[in-house]
Amino acid sequence: MDYELISKIKDNVDIVEFISKYIPLVKKGKNYFGLCPFHSDNNPSLSVSREKQIYKCFVCGEAGNVFNFIEKYENVSYKEAIKIVGNSVGIITSEIKIENNKNQVYYDMYDLANKFYQNNLFSNLGTEARNYLEKRKLDFDTIKKFKIGLSLNNNDSLYNLLLKKGYSLEQINNSGLVRDNHDIYINRIIFPLNNVNGLINGFSGRIYHGENLNKYLNTSETPIFKKGENIYNYFNAKEETRRKKYVVLMEGFMAVIRASTIGVSNCIATMGTSLTKDQIGLIKRLTNTVYLCLDGDNAGVNATINNGKLLLDNNLIVKVIPLTDNLDPDDYIIKYGKEKFLSLLDNPINYEDFKIKRMKLGVNFNSSEELASYVNNVLEEISLVNDEIKKEIMLKNLAKETNVWYNTLEKKLNELLSKKQISKDNLVLPVKKKKDKYVKTLEFIIYYMLIKKEVITLVENSHVYFPIDDYRKLSLEIINYYNKYGVVNISNFLDYMESVQELKPILKEIISLDLDDNVSNQTILDYLKVINDYNITLEIKRLEQMIMNEVD
């Protein structure tokens, strides 16, 4: 590893400014705080230190330097993270070579397959498919941008091409492109699917002749494709989403592609499935605000309500773009045009208001039973709202709409909130395994070794033996680093420890400790005495056990 290059990159990057491109940070004291993107965070628990050039979360324990942040956030390797950060400040990183991962062969196969399908579309045999796409109002530039292709049914198959390129039968059969030596996709328009890093890892094939087959055929699960972990257009939508600070969630990729033709590039799609935990985690890495723009039919409305609840439960802000005439976004934009759709984007409806509006449909306000049920359902919805001002506005609107006294509604709402609080208080949370005082003492010593060279000297001079293997190894790594470089810098030490992966979890845990950096030498000596006394106790127990076992 080229530590000189790594050091040069970090010298040109301010970790506060860099991380603030991904999550909002607010200064508190000398550090900056934001919602941690690595767990479901309600209160800002991620601390970023400009002085130390590190971040740490006091809840989930995630910690590291700017490379570690990108490694975790973008789900890339450490070396890829160095390249991403280096490129952001214009530093050439060609010296850092990325090793092919074990699944690279499949990514290569899908890249080749996509070029094969694109070539088919623009060949003489692709005329009918191109005419179909033209009728769907997809022009040449859009087709090229989204790398749309075509699978054919002829002797010149993808299977034969893969064999010619030297791929083994096992690799070909495991790829999800071939079954029983025959192409999976036949006579379908092909839409490539990408992973979060932009690599093609799957396809969706659509019929265009009107055959009596499933409209879409998606890649089955493979070593590189798991539908519940993929979001269509995620990679392409990243930058625009971060710029606009919200993402538009749609059902299918045709809706996303159509939106891009009118300049709306921060759209993603679940490809018709309900949101999964993995997908929600990916969305939270992009933004904390989601606009739901699903199909306008009953199925789309139900999906809006269900997905909206999932997103709210994960502390995301949810708004809705309601579409009329049972249209999906693709057909809506074609029918009503760019300006009408952009107007909807500029005036989204709060998820709660959308849901309450749906509850009202079909309610007979002259029926006391139906009216009471409606009021109770709306109050249940209001009880989920965290904003007190918003709650009051919603209560006043409900009182005006139903002619029920405001005080009556407020009393009922408070009863609901009390029940929810009792339920919350009775919730049994998982208990973290407690560490004994000796483990904590070892952690404290190592923490201060990382930020004060004087502590390293005290540890060396004391000759105290660290009785737990991993902590002893970590302390020796710190001492070796200090003796080699003459300083200890946490951010740089993290890079140094990339070659000792087994100690990284403990190192991150220690870095994330919420300790006062100001510590006296006497306190460190007291910590060392605790460990020394512990060693003596262990030795006494060992000798006592030997005496008990002795028969002579």
N, C-alpha and C positions, 0 to 999 in steps of 0.2 A: 504494500500500500504506500502511495506517495503522500507522506504526511506533510511535506512542504507545500504541495498543491492544496491539500485539505485545509491547512492553516491559512493559505493565501485566500481561499474562498471565504472562510469564516471572518477573516479580517475585513472583508468587503461586504459582510452581511450583518445587519442588526437584527437579532432574533425577534425583538419586539415588533419592528416594522414588518418583518417577514411573516410572522404568525398572524398579525393583524389583517393580512390580506385574506386569511382563511376564516378567522373568527374575530368578532369585535372585542377589543381589549379596553379596559378602563383603568386608569392609574389610581392605585391606593397605596399611599406611602411611597416607598422607593420601587415597588414592583407593580406589575400590570396584571389584571385579572379578567378572565372570560369564562364562558361556559365550556366545560371540557367536552371535546368532540368524541372522546373515547369511552364514554359511558353516558347513561341517561342523567343529565345534570340539570337540576332546577335552579340552584344558586351557583354563581361563578366560583368554581373551585380550582380552576387552572391558573397557576401563578407563573408569570414569565419575568425572569430577572435579566435586565439589561447588563447589570454589573457582572454577573456570572455567565451570561449567555446560555442559560438553560431554562427549561420549563419544568414544572412538576404539578401534579394533581394531588390534592390532599385527601381526596376521596378514593379514587381507584388506584392511586399509586403510580400511574404512568409518568415517566420522567425521561429527560434526555436533552440533547442539544438540537440545533436546527435540522441536522440530517436525520436524527431519530424521529423528529416530528413528522417530516415528510415521508419517511419510511413507513410510519404507522398510518398517517393520514391518507396517503395515496396508495397504500398497500403495495409498495415496491421494495426491492432489495436495498440494502445499505448503499451499495455502489451506484445504483440508479438514483437514489436520493441525492448523492453527492453531485451527480450530473445535473439533476433538476435545479438544485440550488446554484451550482456553478453557472449554468446557462442563464439563470435569472439575473446574474450580475456581469454577464458577458465574458466569463472566464472559460477558455477552451479546456475541455476535460477528456479529450480523445485518448490521453495516456491511460485512463482508467477503463479497463476492459471488463465488459459484462459477460460472465460465464452463462452459457446456455443452460436453462433449467431443464429438468427431466421431461417436461411437457413441450419443450420448444419444437419438437418434431411435429406435434399436432398443430401448433400455431403456423408453422411453415406450410403444412398441408392445406389449412384453411385459406391462407394467403394465396397459394397456388390455385385452389379451387375458385376463389373469388375472381381472380384474373381470367380463369377459364370461362366462368359464367358471363363475365363482362364482355369477353371476346365473342361469345355466342350471340349476345344481344345485338351487337353491332355488325354481325355477319349477315349474309343474305337470308339465312334461316331465321333471323330474328325480326324480320319485317312485321309479321303479325303482332308479336309482343310489343314492338315499338309503337305500332298503331294503337294498341290497347292503352299503353302508357300515355300516349298523346291525347287520347279521348279522356283519360283521367286528369288531363291538364298538367302533366309532368314534363317539363321541357328538358332539353339535352343537358343543360348545366346542372339541374337538380338531380338528374339520373347519375351524372358523373360524381356529384358531390356526395351522394349517399351510396355510391358504388353498387347500384342496382344491376343485376345480371339476369341470365336466363339459362335454365337447364333444358336440354333437348332429349329426344328419344331416338338416338341413332347409334351407329357403330362406334363413332368417335366419342366414347364415354369418358367420364372423369376417372372411373376405375382403371381403364387402360392407361390413362395419362399418369396416374399415381404409380402404377407398376413400372412404366417406362422411366420414371424419375428415381427409381430405386427403393421405394418404400416397401417394407415387408408386408406380407398378407396380414400378419397380426396387427401391425400399425394401422393398416387400411381398414380392417374390420373394427378396430377399437375407436376409429375417428368419428363415427356417426355419419359419415358421408356415403358409406356403402353397406349393403346387407346382402349376404349370400352371393358375393361377387357381382352385384348389380347396383347401379347408382340409386340412392335413396330418392333424390329429386329428379323427376322426369316431367317435362313439359310444364314447368312452373317458372314464374317470374321470381327471382331470388333477391331477397333483402338480407344483406349481411348484418350480423349482430356482433357487437364489440364488448370487450370487458372494460373495466374502469380505467385501464391504461390505454385504451384505443386499439387493442389487438383483436382481430376477428377471431371469434371463438364459437360461432354458430351461424345458422341460416334459418330464415323463414321463407318457405316457398308458397306462392299464391297461384291458384289456377286462373287461367284467363280465357279458356275456351268454353267455359260454362259446363265443364264435366260434372258428373254426379259424384263428386269426391269432397272431402273436407276442404273448405275454402283455403285454410292455411295448414301447412305442415312444418312444424318446428323441429329443430335438432333435438334428439333425445339426449339424456344425460351422458356426458363423456368425461374423460379426465380433465378437460378444460372448460366444460359448460355445465352449469347448474342453473336452471331457469329461475329459481327463487333467489339467486344471488346476482342476477343480471338486471340491468335497467337499460332499456333502449335509448340510445343517444346521450347517455350519461357523460361520456368523455367529451363529446362535441359541445355539450351544453354548459360545461364547467365555468368557463370564463365569463360568458354572458350572464349566467346565474349569479355569480359573485359580484358582477358589476351592477345588476339590477336589484340584487338582494332578495330575490324570490325566484322560485321555479314553478313552471306550469306542468302539472301531472296529467297526462292523457292516458287513454286505454291502448291505442294501437299505433303502430309506426306510421301509417298513412296520415294520421292526424298530425303527428310530429313533423313529417316531411312537408305537409301542406302549410303548416304554420311557418316553417322556415322560408317558404316562397314569398311570404309577405313581411319578412324581416324579423319574425319572432323566433329567436334562436335558443331561448332558455326553456325548451320543452323536452320532457322525457316521457317514457311510457312504460307501463308494467306488462305490456303485451297481453292484456285481457285477464290477468290473474289478480287476486286480492294481494294487497301488500304483505310482504313477509318481513320478519324482524331484520333480516340482512339488508333488504331494500330500504327500510326506514333508516337503518344505520348509515347507509350510503347517502341518503337524502340529507341527513343531519350534518354530514360533512360539507355539504354544499351551502346550506342556508337554514334558517330557522322559520322560514315562511313558505308555505305551499299553497298555490292556487290550483284547486281541483277543476279540471275542464274535461269531464267525462261525457259520454253520450247522453243525449237529451231524452231518451226513452226511459221506461220504468226501470229496466235493468241498470241503466246508467245512473239513474237517480239513487237507486238502492246501493250501488257501488260507491257513489259519492258519500252517502251517509255512513256506510260501513268503513270506508277508507279514512274518512274525516275523523271518525272516532279513534281509529288506530293512531292516527297522526297526533291528535290532541292528547291521547294517553301517553305519548312520547314527548310531550312538552313542546310541540311545534305549533306555530300560529297557522290557522287554516282559514282560507277564504275560498269562495266558490264562484265559478264563471258559469251561470246557468244558460243552457242553450234551448231554444224554442223549436217547435215543429218536430220533435222527436229526432232531431238531426244530430249526427256526430260532428266533431270539429271540422273534419275534412269537407263534408257536404255543406256545413254552415258557412264556411269561408267562401266556397264556390258560389253559393246561392246569394249571400248578402254582401260579400266583398270585404276587403281589407279594413276600411274605416269602421265598419260596424263591429267587426271583431276586436279591433284595437280599442274601441270605445268600451266594450265589455271588460277588457283587461284593465282599463283605467278606472273602472267602477265595480270592483269585485264585491260580492256579498259576504258578510261574516258567516262562518259555518253555522253558528247557533241560530242566526236569523233565517238562514235557508232551511234548516231542519224544522224550525217552528212553523214556517210558512207551509211546509209539507204536511205537518201535523194538522193544520187547519183545514186542509182539503177534505170535503165530505162531512165536516162536523155540522150537525143541526143545532144552531145556537138557541133554538126554541125548545130543545130538549134539555132539561136540567141534568139528566144523567150523562148525556154526551158532552155537555158544556163542562160539567164537573171533571169528567175524565180528561178533557182537553186541558183544563186549567192545571190539573195535577201533573200531567205529562210535561207541560211547559215549565212548571215550577221545578220539576226534576232536572230539566235541561238548564235552567238558570242556576241551579245549585252547583253545577259543574264549572261555572264561570268564576275566574279568580279576581277579575277587576271589579271593585266595589261600585264604581261609578256606572259601569256597564250593567251591573246587576240592577241598580236603582232605575236606570232608564228602561230596562226590559220589564221590570215590575210595573212601572207607570204605564207602559204601553199595554201590558196585559190587563191592568185594571180598567183602562179606558176602553179596551176592545170588548171586555166581557161584562162590564158594569159590576164587577166584584170590588168591594172596598180595598183600597191599597193596604190598610192596616191588617186586614184579614189575610191578604196574600203574603205580606211581610212576616206575619206570625207563623204561617204555614211553612214558608221558606226557611225560617230560623229553626223550626222543628226538624226539617229535613237535614239541615246543615249540622245540627247537634247529633243526629243519628249517625251521619257520615263520620263525624269526628270520633264518636265512641267506637265505631267499627275500625277506624284508622288506629286508634289508641290500642285496640286489642289485637292488632295485626302482629303476628310473631315474625320478627325479622331474623335472618340468619346471623348467628353470633360468630364473630371473627375469633379465630384461635388466639388465645392470650399468650403473650411471650413472657417468660420469667425475667426477673430483674437482670440476670447475667447476660441473656441475649440482648436485652435493651441496652445494657451498658456497653457491650461490644459494638452495637450499632452507633451509639453516641460517639464512641472513640473514633470509629472509622469515619463518621460524618465530619468530625473536626479535623481528622487527618487530611481530608479532601480540601479543606478551606484554610488551614493554618499550618505552615511548614514547621512552626515551633512544636506542634503536637507530634509531628513525625519524629522529631529529635527526642522528645520525651519518651515516646514509645520505644524507640531504638535503645535509648540509654537505660530504660527500666528492665529490659530483657524479659518482659512478661510474656508468658506463653498463652496464645489465644486457643482455648480448649475445643473450639468448634472448627472443623476443617475449612469450610467455605469462608468463614470470617478470617481465619488465619491466612488462607491463600490470598484473599482480597487485600489484607493489610500488607502482605509481602509485595503484591503487585504495586501498591501505592508507594512503598519504600523504594522499590526498584525504579519506578518512574521518576521519583524525586531525585534519586542518585544519578540518573541518566540525564535529566533535563534541568535540574537545579530549581525547579518550581513545580507546584501542583496546581493545575487549572482543571476544574471539573469538566468543562466542555471538551477540552482536548483529551483528558483522561478517558472520556467515554469513547472517543475514536480509537485510542490506544487499546481499549478493552474489547474491540470488535473481534479480536483473535481469540478471546477467552469467553466464548458465548455462555458457558455454564455458570459464570459468575454474574452475568448481566442482570438477572432478575433480582438478586440480592442488592446489587449496586443501585438499581433504580429505586428499590424500596428504601434504601438508606438516603438517597438523594431527596426523595419526596417527604422526608421527615420535616415536621414543622418545628424547627429548633431555632433558638436565638443564636445568631452567629458570634455574638460576643461571649466568650468563655475564658475564665482565668486558668492559668497553668495549674493552680492548686486544685481546681475542679477536675482537671484531666488526671492529676496524680491520684485524686480520690477514686476516680473511675478505675484506674490501673490497680489500685489497692484492692478494690472489690474483686477484680478478676484474679489477682494473685491469691487472695484469701480463698476464692472458689477453687483454684488449682490445689491449694493445700488440703482443702476439705475432700476433694476428689481423691488425692493421694492417700489420705488417712483411711478413707473408705476402702480403697484398693488393698491397702496393707491389712486392714482388719479382716477383709474377706479371705486373704491369703492365710492369715492366722487360723480362721475358722475352718479352712479346708485342710490345714496341715494335720497329719496323723502321727508324725514322729514326735 
